[in-house]
């Protein structure tokens, strides 16, 4: 049986340079210049983004509700 090497399988991830543009504290730069995302710290950022998005959704729902009341 031929076994695949784990590093040869398709991987999912973020591009560290793109993350670094907005969240430099989430990126580690190694001595050789390579960069990596610290995914452990990324969870807090994602949770805050979800909270912000949820507030926006609730605000839009309220606006729609007000508009419907005016129309009726």
N, C-alpha and C positions, 0 to 999 in steps of 0.2 A: 504494500500500500504506500502510495506516494503522499507524504504529508506536506501541506503548504506551510511556508514560514509565515508566522503571524504578521510580520511587517510587509508582506506582499499582498495581503488582503486589502480591499478598499477601506479607507479610513474616512471618518467624518470629523470635521473640526472647523475652527475659525482661523482666518489668516491673522497672525499676530500683529502685523504692521497696520492692518485695518482697525483692529481693536485698540491698538496703541493711540490712534488718532483721537479717540474720545475717552479712553480709559487707560492712560499710561501706567497706572498703578496695578493693572491686571496683567501686565506683560513683563516677562523676565528676559533680560538680554545676557547671554552667556559670553564668556571671554573671547570666543571665536566669532562673535557677531550674530550668531543664530538667536532667534527670538522664539519664545513659547508663551502661550496663554496659560495663566494660572486659573484653571477651571474651578478650583475650590472657592476662590474669591468671587467668581462670576455669578454665583447663585444670588447673592444679595442684589446685584445690579438687575438681574432678571426679575426678581420679586418686586422691586421698586417700579420697574417698567410696567409690570402687570397691574400694579395698584394704580398707577397714573392712567393707564389705558382704561381701567374699569371706571375710574372717576369720569373720564371723558365720555364713556358710553352712558353712564347714568345721567350726565348733564344733557346729552343729546336726547335721551329718552324723555326727560322732563321738558325739553324744548318742543319735541314732537307732541307731547301731551297738551301743552299750552296752545300750540297751533291748532290742534284738533278741536279744542274747546272754542276757539275763536271762530273757526269755520262752521261749527254746528250751530 
